[in-house]
């Protein structure tokens, strides 16, 4: 790999940009160690999942910029972006990552609030009198 590779991943309102270099396994999210940025173990596992699937946890240094959404959306956006950038590095990784469901964009979004309703679908309480 001669130069830095990058990819974008999205989930809900979160957008993650991932930059991949050869290295020792450092993962940095918004200038913080990813274990400090995501203190919940489940979210740390989401970030590591594409690398663990290919047994490459210590092969690359990854710098991530993520914005928008909440912690879960951000972690899943990062997961997708890492999977995409690994496919750029070696297209032979794609079938393995696709089998794990890491190459599919999860398009579920929050439904917008409608006028005359309390939330997206919830109506105000009905009063007969």
Buried (B, 14 or more C-beta within 10 A) or exposed (E): EEEEBBBBBBBBBBBBBBBBEEEEEEBBBEEEEBBEBBEEEEBBEBBBBBBEBBEBEEBBBBBBBBEBBEBBBBBBBBBBBBBBBBBBBEEEBBEBBEEBEBBEEBEEEEEEEEEEEEEEEEEEEEEEE
